[in-house]
């Protein structure tokens, strides 16, 4: 009897020490915290039972197809993120985009909504650097489908030349991320 009890205690000890604690705020290629690229709209409330979810059902957009958006607020009232559904009005639809507004969500190398340009440089961010139609600085990453946007109005006009090529030396390290978007849309 003591032998079996000892074996159970040893197994229990090793199973507890090797269990990796899941980070509820980690951003990876297929997840933003508890939300994954396969989460369906109807599952959102189950995954965030303690948070408030505000639903914006879109109708009749002229330029592009409308999509429903789901704003997830923490107990404190802080907007955590907005999840945009793939299909309007379909509870079995998955999400195509997550717009992060809270800095609690982070990549493995620590990038989040509150990060600065220097943080991207330090993290060895491997991605495409470009500017969008509004001359904002846009970084996209290959390993995680994220888009980081910096508002260029806070830096000098010399950061981009006439061919829309960036001059990284003129971008200040103190420039903060304006938008942090995880894009699962293909």
FIVEX-786904 format. One record per residue: x negated, y negated, z negated of N, C-alpha, C in turn. Coordinates in Angstrom, 3 decimals, padded with zeros to 6 digits. Layout:
FIVEX-786904
+----------+----------+----------+----------+----------+----------+----------+----------+----------+
!      n_u !      n_v !      n_w !     ca_u !     ca_v !     ca_w !      c_u !      c_v !      c_w !
+----------+----------+----------+----------+----------+----------+----------+----------+----------+
!        X !        Y !        Z !        X !        Y !        Z !        X !        Y !        Z !
...
+----------+----------+----------+----------+----------+----------+----------+----------+----------+
***
This chain:
FIVEX-786904
+----------+----------+----------+----------+----------+----------+----------+----------+----------+
!      n_u !      n_v !      n_w !     ca_u !     ca_v !     ca_w !      c_u !      c_v !      c_w !
+----------+----------+----------+----------+----------+----------+----------+----------+----------+
! -000.819 !  001.185 !  000.000 !  000.000 !  000.000 !  000.000 ! -000.867 ! -001.256 !  000.000 !
! -001.911 ! -001.274 ! -000.851 ! -002.804 ! -002.430 ! -000.894 ! -003.547 ! -002.591 !  000.422 !
! -003.880 ! -001.477 !  001.038 ! -004.590 ! -001.526 !  002.320 ! -003.736 ! -002.233 !  003.373 !
! -002.459 ! -001.869 !  003.449 ! -001.566 ! -002.492 !  004.432 ! -001.367 ! -003.983 !  004.135 !
! -001.274 ! -004.337 !  002.859 ! -001.136 ! -005.733 !  002.475 ! -002.386 ! -006.524 !  002.862 !
! -003.544 ! -005.924 !  002.662 ! -004.805 ! -006.590 !  003.028 ! -004.894 ! -006.777 !  004.541 !
! -004.501 ! -005.783 !  005.309 ! -004.525 ! -005.881 !  006.771 ! -003.583 ! -006.992 !  007.241 !
! -002.410 ! -007.062 !  006.670 ! -001.441 ! -008.101 !  007.049 ! -001.987 ! -009.481 !  006.707 !
! -002.619 ! -009.638 !  005.544 ! -003.188 ! -010.932 !  005.165 ! -004.319 ! -011.340 !  006.108 !
! -005.174 ! -010.402 !  006.474 ! -006.275 ! -010.703 !  007.395 ! -005.736 ! -011.108 !  008.765 !
! -004.757 ! -010.391 !  009.278 ! -004.156 ! -010.723 !  010.576 ! -003.492 ! -012.094 !  010.510 !
! -002.776 ! -012.348 !  009.435 ! -002.112 ! -013.634 !  009.266 ! -003.133 ! -014.773 !  009.188 !
! -004.244 ! -014.557 !  008.489 ! -005.279 ! -015.581 !  008.363 ! -005.868 ! -015.927 !  009.724 !
! -006.231 ! -014.915 !  010.513 ! -006.830 ! -015.163 !  011.821 ! -005.834 ! -015.754 !  012.815 !
! -004.593 ! -015.364 !  012.724 ! -003.605 ! -015.937 !  013.645 ! -003.348 ! -017.406 !  013.313 !
! -003.440 ! -017.791 !  012.060 ! -003.244 ! -019.193 !  011.675 ! -004.437 ! -020.049 !  012.055 !
! -005.636 ! -019.519 !  011.953 ! -006.822 ! -020.322 !  012.246 ! -007.062 ! -020.481 !  013.736 !
! -006.541 ! -019.580 !  014.552 ! -006.767 ! -019.700 !  015.993 ! -005.616 ! -020.392 !  016.713 !
! -004.553 ! -020.709 !  015.992 ! -003.417 ! -021.375 !  016.620 ! -003.787 ! -022.828 !  016.893 !
! -003.665 ! -023.218 !  018.139 ! -003.970 ! -024.586 !  018.529 ! -002.719 ! -025.435 !  018.338 !
! -002.864 ! -026.545 !  017.624 ! -001.728 ! -027.425 !  017.383 ! -001.416 ! -028.192 !  018.664 !
! -000.162 ! -028.173 !  019.041 !  000.275 ! -028.846 !  020.256 !  000.418 ! -030.338 !  019.991 !
! -000.126 ! -031.155 !  020.884 ! -000.033 ! -032.603 !  020.773 !  001.284 ! -033.058 !  021.397 !
!  002.208 ! -033.602 !  020.614 !  003.513 ! -033.991 !  021.158 !  003.464 ! -035.254 !  022.023 !
!  002.290 ! -035.862 !  022.171 !  002.162 ! -037.091 !  022.951 !  001.131 ! -036.981 !  024.081 !
!  000.729 ! -035.776 !  024.403 ! -000.297 ! -035.571 !  025.426 !  000.267 ! -035.743 !  026.839 !
! -000.508 ! -036.405 !  027.691 ! -000.161 ! -036.551 !  029.106 ! -001.065 ! -035.618 !  029.898 !
! -000.459 ! -034.697 !  030.647 ! -001.202 ! -033.803 !  031.529 ! -000.566 ! -033.873 !  032.917 !
! -001.032 ! -033.028 !  033.813 ! -000.504 ! -033.026 !  035.177 !  000.982 ! -032.672 !  035.219 !
!  001.460 ! -031.909 !  034.244 !  002.844 ! -031.436 !  034.282 !  003.677 ! -031.842 !  033.067 !
!  003.144 ! -032.712 !  032.202 !  003.912 ! -033.097 !  031.026 !  003.578 ! -034.504 !  030.550 !
!  004.558 ! -035.090 !  029.906 !  004.399 ! -036.324 !  029.130 !  005.011 ! -036.003 !  027.787 !
!  004.165 ! -035.692 !  026.824 !  004.677 ! -035.245 !  025.526 !  005.494 ! -033.978 !  025.691 !
!  006.735 ! -033.992 !  025.223 !  007.614 ! -032.826 !  025.328 !  008.334 ! -032.745 !  026.667 !
!  008.290 ! -033.819 !  027.430 !  008.940 ! -033.856 !  028.747 !  008.010 ! -033.242 !  029.790 !
!  008.541 ! -032.315 !  030.599 !  007.726 ! -031.698 !  031.640 !  008.321 ! -031.994 !  033.010 !
!  007.565 ! -031.669 !  034.038 !  008.048 ! -031.880 !  035.405 !  009.169 ! -030.908 !  035.772 !
!  009.427 ! -029.918 !  034.927 !  010.533 ! -028.990 !  035.183 !  011.719 ! -029.217 !  034.237 !
!  011.608 ! -030.195 !  033.345 !  012.720 ! -030.520 !  032.443 !  013.900 ! -031.034 !  033.262 !
!  015.067 ! -030.489 !  032.979 !  016.272 ! -030.960 !  033.650 !  016.942 ! -032.038 !  032.807 !
!  017.727 ! -032.876 !  033.461 !  018.386 ! -034.001 !  032.795 !  019.152 ! -033.547 !  031.564 !
!  019.920 ! -032.472 !  031.668 !  020.739 ! -032.011 !  030.551 !  019.900 ! -031.578 !  029.349 !
!  018.622 ! -031.255 !  029.544 !  017.751 ! -030.798 !  028.467 !  017.098 ! -031.943 !  027.693 !
!  017.194 ! -033.140 !  028.196 !  016.492 ! -034.277 !  027.604 !  016.883 ! -034.498 !  026.140 !
!  018.149 ! -034.470 !  025.836 !  018.605 ! -034.689 !  024.453 !  018.127 ! -033.582 !  023.524 !
!  018.032 ! -032.350 !  024.014 !  017.520 ! -031.243 !  023.202 !  016.045 ! -031.438 !  022.879 !
!  015.285 ! -031.974 !  023.841 !  013.846 ! -032.149 !  023.620 !  013.531 ! -033.353 !  022.741 !
!  014.434 ! -034.309 !  022.684 !  014.235 ! -035.506 !  021.872 !  015.447 ! -035.730 !  020.965 !
!  015.705 ! -034.780 !  020.048 !  016.928 ! -034.838 !  019.247 !  016.969 ! -036.007 !  018.255 !
!  015.816 ! -036.512 !  017.853 !  015.778 ! -037.591 !  016.864 !  015.679 ! -038.974 !  017.509 !
!  015.637 ! -039.023 !  018.812 !  015.492 ! -040.287 !  019.527 !  016.813 ! -040.684 !  020.168 !
!  016.925 ! -041.971 !  020.466 !  018.106 ! -042.472 !  021.164 !  017.822 ! -042.494 !  022.658 !
!  018.779 ! -042.036 !  023.442 !  018.614 ! -042.011 !  024.893 !  019.713 ! -042.871 !  025.510 !
!  019.291 ! -043.868 !  026.274 !  020.219 ! -044.750 !  026.974 !  020.171 ! -044.363 !  028.444 !
!  021.331 ! -044.135 !  029.019 !  021.411 ! -043.692 !  030.410 !  021.882 ! -044.852 !  031.282 !
!  021.128 ! -045.095 !  032.355 !  021.539 ! -046.077 !  033.364 !  021.875 ! -045.298 !  034.625 !
!  023.151 ! -045.196 !  034.921 !  023.582 ! -044.499 !  036.130 !  023.642 ! -045.519 !  037.257 !
!  022.814 ! -045.324 !  038.263 !  022.699 ! -046.275 !  039.376 !  023.730 ! -045.959 !  040.445 !
!  024.232 ! -046.999 !  041.062 !  025.187 ! -046.815 !  042.150 !  024.918 ! -047.809 !  043.260 !
!  025.095 ! -047.380 !  044.481 !  025.139 ! -048.252 !  045.644 !  023.942 ! -049.113 !  045.939 !
!  022.745 ! -048.581 !  045.865 !  021.576 ! -049.366 !  046.242 !  021.514 ! -049.480 !  047.763 !
!  021.138 ! -050.648 !  048.255 !  021.091 ! -050.866 !  049.701 !  019.766 ! -050.438 !  050.314 !
!  018.661 ! -050.762 !  049.654 !  017.344 ! -050.554 !  050.251 !  016.878 ! -049.115 !  050.129 !
!  016.967 ! -048.557 !  048.959 !  016.515 ! -047.179 !  048.768 !  017.557 ! -046.404 !  047.987 !
!  017.436 ! -045.091 !  048.018 !  018.399 ! -044.240 !  047.322 !  018.348 ! -044.511 !  045.822 !
!  019.485 ! -044.686 !  045.189 !  019.496 ! -044.957 !  043.756 !  019.141 ! -043.709 !  042.956 !
!  018.574 ! -043.924 !  041.790 !  018.260 ! -042.830 !  040.884 !  018.671 ! -043.224 !  039.479 !
!  019.147 ! -042.256 !  038.715 !  019.528 ! -042.500 !  037.337 !  018.262 ! -042.592 !  036.487 !
!  018.271 ! -043.503 !  035.522 !  017.124 ! -043.645 !  034.632 !  017.563 ! -043.398 !  033.192 !
!  016.677 ! -042.790 !  032.427 !  016.936 ! -042.392 !  031.052 !  015.878 ! -043.043 !  030.169 !
!  016.299 ! -043.996 !  029.355 !  015.406 ! -044.728 !  028.471 !  015.390 ! -044.040 !  027.118 !
!  014.226 ! -043.619 !  026.658 !  014.089 ! -042.884 !  025.403 !  013.470 ! -043.810 !  024.356 !
!  014.258 ! -044.066 !  023.294 !  013.839 ! -044.942 !  022.204 !  013.533 ! -044.117 !  020.962 !
!  012.462 ! -044.466 !  020.252 !  012.129 ! -043.819 !  018.981 !  013.086 ! -044.310 !  017.899 !
!  013.038 ! -043.677 !  016.738 !  013.885 ! -044.080 !  015.607 !  013.666 ! -045.543 !  015.238 !
!  012.463 ! -046.028 !  015.452 !  012.108 ! -047.409 !  015.106 !  012.728 ! -048.426 !  016.059 !
!  013.298 ! -047.943 !  017.164 !  013.877 ! -048.834 !  018.162 !  012.930 ! -049.161 !  019.292 !
!  011.696 ! -048.644 !  019.226 !  010.706 ! -048.896 !  020.274 !  010.989 ! -048.028 !  021.491 !
!  010.988 ! -048.650 !  022.666 !  011.141 ! -047.889 !  023.907 !  009.888 ! -047.069 !  024.132 !
!  010.038 ! -045.746 !  024.196 !  008.909 ! -044.844 !  024.398 !  008.568 ! -044.709 !  025.884 !
!  009.591 ! -044.425 !  026.675 !  009.408 ! -044.266 !  028.111 !  010.755 ! -044.302 !  028.816 !
!  010.682 ! -044.462 !  030.125 !  011.854 ! -044.363 !  030.979 !  011.602 ! -043.225 !  031.955 !
!  012.500 ! -042.255 !  031.999 !  012.392 ! -041.126 !  032.923 !  013.380 ! -041.349 !  034.065 !
!  012.898 ! -041.234 !  035.297 !  013.721 ! -041.446 !  036.482 !  014.038 ! -040.085 !  037.105 !
!  015.326 ! -039.794 !  037.267 !  015.758 ! -038.498 !  037.810 !  015.525 ! -038.417 !  039.313 !
!  015.337 ! -037.190 !  039.791 !  015.169 ! -036.940 !  041.232 !  016.451 ! -037.175 !  042.019 !
!  017.575 ! -036.778 !  041.430 !  018.865 ! -036.835 !  042.125 !  019.860 ! -037.578 !  041.246 !
!  020.580 ! -038.477 !  041.846 !  021.566 ! -039.265 !  041.120 !  022.763 ! -038.401 !  040.728 !
!  023.183 ! -038.535 !  039.458 !  024.406 ! -037.893 !  038.995 !  024.367 ! -036.390 !  038.876 !
!  023.187 ! -035.780 !  038.828 !  023.066 ! -034.325 !  038.769 !  022.384 ! -033.930 !  037.460 !
!  023.110 ! -033.262 !  036.579 !  022.545 ! -032.885 !  035.278 !  021.484 ! -031.799 !  035.390 !
!  021.417 ! -031.111 !  036.527 !  020.381 ! -030.089 !  036.711 !  019.152 ! -030.645 !  037.435 !
!  019.163 ! -031.928 !  037.747 !  018.019 ! -032.547 !  038.415 !  016.841 ! -032.632 !  037.453 !
!  015.640 ! -032.609 !  038.002 !  014.428 ! -032.839 !  037.213 !  014.053 ! -034.317 !  037.337 !
!  012.940 ! -034.682 !  036.732 !  012.517 ! -036.078 !  036.751 !  011.366 ! -036.269 !  037.744 !
!  011.419 ! -037.367 !  038.475 !  010.394 ! -037.633 !  039.480 !  009.337 ! -038.606 !  038.992 !
!  009.668 ! -039.386 !  037.970 !  008.751 ! -040.417 !  037.512 !  009.016 ! -040.723 !  036.046 !
!  007.922 ! -041.013 !  035.307 !  008.032 ! -041.429 !  033.908 !  007.233 ! -042.717 !  033.764 !
!  007.902 ! -043.773 !  033.328 !  007.255 ! -045.065 !  033.116 !  007.022 ! -045.205 !  031.616 !
!  005.763 ! -045.173 !  031.225 !  005.421 ! -045.206 !  029.806 !  005.356 ! -046.642 !  029.297 !
!  005.950 ! -046.873 !  028.152 !  005.904 ! -048.189 !  027.532 !  005.275 ! -048.143 !  026.148 !
!  005.108 ! -046.968 !  025.591 !  004.520 ! -046.813 !  024.269 !  003.087 ! -046.283 !  024.385 !
!  002.179 ! -046.823 !  023.590 !  000.792 ! -046.349 !  023.631 !  000.557 ! -045.019 !  022.919 !
!  001.586 ! -044.417 !  022.311 !  001.384 ! -043.146 !  021.611 !  001.085 ! -042.006 !  022.590 !
!  001.544 ! -042.136 !  023.837 !  001.285 ! -041.104 !  024.837 ! -000.095 ! -041.347 !  025.437 !
! -000.952 ! -040.303 !  025.426 ! -002.335 ! -040.445 !  025.885 ! -002.768 ! -039.249 !  026.710 !
! -003.693 ! -039.505 !  027.633 ! -004.342 ! -038.422 !  028.357 ! -005.391 ! -037.798 !  027.439 !
! -005.983 ! -036.689 !  027.855 ! -007.013 ! -036.043 !  027.034 ! -008.200 ! -036.964 !  026.781 !
! -008.482 ! -037.859 !  027.731 ! -009.607 ! -038.774 !  027.539 ! -009.183 ! -040.101 !  026.916 !
! -007.954 ! -040.177 !  026.382 ! -007.524 ! -041.312 !  025.593 ! -006.870 ! -042.464 !  026.327 !
! -006.661 ! -042.351 !  027.638 ! -006.013 ! -043.443 !  028.360 ! -004.539 ! -043.515 !  028.000 !
! -004.058 ! -044.737 !  027.748 ! -002.653 ! -044.943 !  027.435 ! -002.216 ! -046.329 !  027.889 !
! -001.006 ! -046.693 !  027.588 ! -000.431 ! -047.975 !  028.021 ! -001.208 ! -049.170 !  027.462 !
! -001.863 ! -049.000 !  026.337 ! -002.603 ! -050.094 !  025.707 ! -004.077 ! -050.128 !  026.118 !
! -004.467 ! -049.283 !  027.060 ! -005.867 ! -049.223 !  027.482 ! -006.258 ! -050.441 !  028.313 !
! -007.544 ! -050.656 !  028.371 ! -008.119 ! -051.756 !  029.136 ! -008.954 ! -051.198 !  030.283 !
! -009.366 ! -052.096 !  031.179 ! -010.193 ! -051.680 !  032.313 ! -011.475 ! -050.989 !  031.839 !
! -012.062 ! -051.465 !  030.768 ! -013.281 ! -050.847 !  030.247 ! -013.036 ! -049.398 !  029.827 !
! -011.832 ! -049.098 !  029.324 ! -011.493 ! -047.727 !  028.924 ! -011.482 ! -046.797 !  030.135 !
! -011.022 ! -047.303 !  031.261 ! -011.018 ! -046.501 !  032.483 ! -012.450 ! -046.229 !  032.922 !
! -013.288 ! -047.234 !  032.868 ! -014.695 ! -047.048 !  033.256 ! -015.381 ! -046.038 !  032.342 !
! -015.125 ! -046.103 !  031.038 ! -015.748 ! -045.188 !  030.071 ! -015.244 ! -043.762 !  030.215 !
! -014.009 ! -043.582 !  030.693 ! -013.410 ! -042.252 !  030.755 ! -013.805 ! -041.477 !  032.009 !
! -014.682 ! -042.053 !  032.824 ! -015.065 ! -041.420 !  034.091 ! -013.837 ! -041.084 !  034.918 !
! -012.954 ! -042.040 !  035.010 ! -011.698 ! -041.903 !  035.735 ! -011.988 ! -041.619 !  037.204 !
! -011.624 ! -040.445 !  037.664 ! -011.834 ! -040.080 !  039.058 ! -010.542 ! -040.295 !  039.807 !
! -010.493 ! -041.329 !  040.573 ! -009.260 ! -041.616 !  041.294 ! -009.468 ! -042.678 !  042.340 !
! -008.398 ! -043.001 !  043.012 ! -008.417 ! -043.975 !  044.086 ! -008.147 ! -045.356 !  043.500 !
! -008.982 ! -046.299 !  043.889 ! -008.791 ! -047.674 !  043.461 ! -008.353 ! -048.467 !  044.678 !
! -007.266 ! -049.203 !  044.540 ! -006.775 ! -049.988 !  045.669 ! -006.013 ! -051.180 !  045.136 !
! -005.469 ! -051.946 !  046.044 ! -004.575 ! -053.016 !  045.610 ! -003.268 ! -052.863 !  046.369 !
! -002.185 ! -053.227 !  045.695 ! -000.872 ! -053.074 !  046.317 ! -000.480 ! -054.351 !  047.048 !
!  000.724 ! -054.384 !  047.547 !  001.191 ! -055.513 !  048.339 !  001.200 ! -056.816 !  047.536 !
!  001.319 ! -056.714 !  046.210 !  001.306 ! -057.897 !  045.347 ! -000.094 ! -058.225 !  044.845 !
! -001.093 ! -057.569 !  045.435 ! -002.503 ! -057.754 !  045.072 ! -002.787 ! -057.335 !  043.636 !
! -002.031 ! -056.364 !  043.132 ! -002.327 ! -055.779 !  041.841 ! -003.354 ! -054.680 !  042.022 !
! -004.138 ! -054.430 !  040.990 ! -005.124 ! -053.353 !  041.034 ! -004.411 ! -052.058 !  040.664 !
! -004.540 ! -051.040 !  041.501 ! -003.840 ! -049.779 !  041.289 ! -004.865 ! -048.645 !  041.262 !
! -004.807 ! -047.827 !  040.226 ! -005.639 ! -046.636 !  040.118 ! -004.717 ! -045.433 !  040.167 !
! -005.050 ! -044.473 !  040.984 ! -004.316 ! -043.214 !  040.972 ! -005.328 ! -042.109 !  040.708 !
! -004.887 ! -041.091 !  040.059 ! -005.775 ! -040.019 !  039.625 ! -005.398 ! -038.724 !  040.332 !
! -006.385 ! -037.925 !  040.679 ! -006.117 ! -036.660 !  041.358 ! -005.630 ! -035.576 !  040.409 !
! -006.270 ! -035.440 !  039.253 ! -005.945 ! -034.333 !  038.359 ! -004.619 ! -034.524 !  037.627 !
! -004.243 ! -035.766 !  037.375 ! -002.954 ! -036.072 !  036.758 ! -002.295 ! -037.088 !  037.678 !
! -001.037 ! -036.879 !  038.052 ! -000.402 ! -037.817 !  038.989 !  000.010 ! -039.122 !  038.310 !
! -001.002 ! -039.896 !  037.847 ! -000.684 ! -041.154 !  037.194 ! -001.083 ! -042.333 !  038.061 !
! -000.401 ! -043.405 !  037.824 ! -000.678 ! -044.658 !  038.512 ! -000.828 ! -045.724 !  037.427 !
! -001.997 ! -046.362 !  037.394 ! -002.267 ! -047.424 !  036.441 ! -002.304 ! -048.725 !  037.217 !
! -001.522 ! -049.695 !  036.797 ! -001.453 ! -050.965 !  037.509 ! -001.915 ! -052.085 !  036.578 !
! -002.841 ! -052.888 !  037.089 ! -003.305 ! -054.080 !  036.388 ! -002.792 ! -055.289 !  037.139 !
! -002.288 ! -056.260 !  036.421 ! -001.769 ! -057.466 !  037.046 ! -002.933 ! -058.377 !  037.419 !
! -003.131 ! -058.595 !  038.706 ! -004.269 ! -059.356 !  039.203 ! -004.160 ! -060.849 !  038.951 !
! -003.025 ! -061.336 !  038.526 ! -002.897 ! -062.775 !  038.298 ! -003.756 ! -063.249 !  037.128 !
! -004.250 ! -062.312 !  036.323 ! -005.071 ! -062.674 !  035.176 ! -006.567 ! -062.708 !  035.492 !
! -006.935 ! -062.469 !  036.727 ! -008.350 ! -062.513 !  037.093 ! -008.548 ! -063.411 !  038.306 !
! -009.790 ! -063.700 !  038.604 ! -010.084 ! -064.606 !  039.717 ! -009.733 ! -063.951 !  041.048 !
! -009.569 ! -064.764 !  042.058 ! -009.216 ! -064.267 !  043.384 ! -010.350 ! -063.512 !  044.066 !
! -011.533 ! -063.553 !  043.507 ! -012.681 ! -062.902 !  044.152 ! -012.726 ! -061.394 !  043.935 !
! -011.757 ! -060.835 !  043.200 ! -011.803 ! -059.397 !  042.934 ! -011.499 ! -058.565 !  044.169 !
! -010.885 ! -059.160 !  045.188 ! -010.560 ! -058.432 !  046.412 ! -010.941 ! -059.309 !  047.604 !
! -011.494 ! -058.682 !  048.645 ! -011.871 ! -059.457 !  049.822 ! -010.766 ! -059.386 !  050.877 !
! -011.010 ! -059.967 !  052.019 ! -009.981 ! -060.056 !  053.060 ! -009.566 ! -058.698 !  053.618 !
! -010.403 ! -057.685 !  053.476 ! -010.042 ! -056.329 !  053.934 ! -009.371 ! -055.520 !  052.825 !
! -008.958 ! -056.191 !  051.770 ! -008.303 ! -055.551 !  050.629 ! -009.214 ! -054.537 !  049.938 !
! -010.525 ! -054.768 !  049.986 ! -011.480 ! -053.922 !  049.273 ! -011.822 ! -054.590 !  047.951 !
! -011.892 ! -053.781 !  046.908 ! -012.113 ! -054.323 !  045.579 ! -013.576 ! -054.594 !  045.303 !
! -013.832 ! -055.652 !  044.568 ! -015.140 ! -055.958 !  044.033 ! -015.050 ! -055.691 !  042.538 !
! -015.482 ! -054.496 !  042.108 ! -015.323 ! -054.086 !  040.715 ! -016.057 ! -055.007 !  039.747 !
! -017.098 ! -055.679 !  040.202 ! -017.878 ! -056.533 !  039.317 ! -017.098 ! -057.751 !  038.846 !
! -016.074 ! -058.146 !  039.567 ! -015.303 ! -059.329 !  039.179 ! -014.068 ! -058.978 !  038.345 !
! -013.845 ! -057.712 !  038.065 ! -012.704 ! -057.308 !  037.234 ! -013.174 ! -057.291 !  035.777 !
! -012.577 ! -058.103 !  034.926 ! -013.028 ! -058.152 !  033.526 ! -012.672 ! -056.880 !  032.767 !
! -013.576 ! -056.460 !  031.890 ! -013.347 ! -055.274 !  031.065 ! -012.137 ! -055.441 !  030.154 !
! -011.768 ! -056.673 !  029.841 ! -010.671 ! -056.947 !  028.911 ! -009.291 ! -056.945 !  029.573 !
! -009.225 ! -056.617 !  030.864 ! -007.946 ! -056.579 !  031.567 ! -007.149 ! -055.363 !  031.094 !
! -005.927 ! -055.596 !  030.583 ! -005.108 ! -054.514 !  030.032 ! -004.173 ! -053.943 !  031.085 !
! -003.890 ! -052.645 !  030.955 ! -002.962 ! -051.970 !  031.866 ! -001.599 ! -052.634 !  031.768 !
! -001.019 ! -052.943 !  032.910 !  000.304 ! -053.553 !  032.974 !  001.387 ! -052.488 !  033.103 !
!  001.136 ! -051.469 !  033.922 !  002.078 ! -050.371 !  034.104 !  001.336 ! -049.043 !  034.033 !
!  001.930 ! -048.073 !  033.350 !  001.379 ! -046.722 !  033.250 !  002.486 ! -045.773 !  033.684 !
!  002.327 ! -045.197 !  034.860 !  003.397 ! -044.392 !  035.461 !  002.873 ! -042.980 !  035.758 !
!  003.634 ! -041.980 !  035.346 !  003.345 ! -040.597 !  035.727 !  004.335 ! -040.274 !  036.835 !
!  003.803 ! -039.906 !  037.990 !  004.632 ! -039.727 !  039.181 !  004.613 ! -038.270 !  039.613 !
!  005.712 ! -037.567 !  039.387 !  005.823 ! -036.163 !  039.793 !  006.482 ! -036.020 !  041.154 !
!  006.787 ! -037.111 !  041.782 !  007.434 ! -037.096 !  043.099 !  006.415 ! -036.710 !  044.163 !
!  006.769 ! -035.775 !  045.003 !  005.856 ! -035.365 !  046.085 !  006.373 ! -035.858 !  047.404 !
+----------+----------+----------+----------+----------+----------+----------+----------+----------+
***
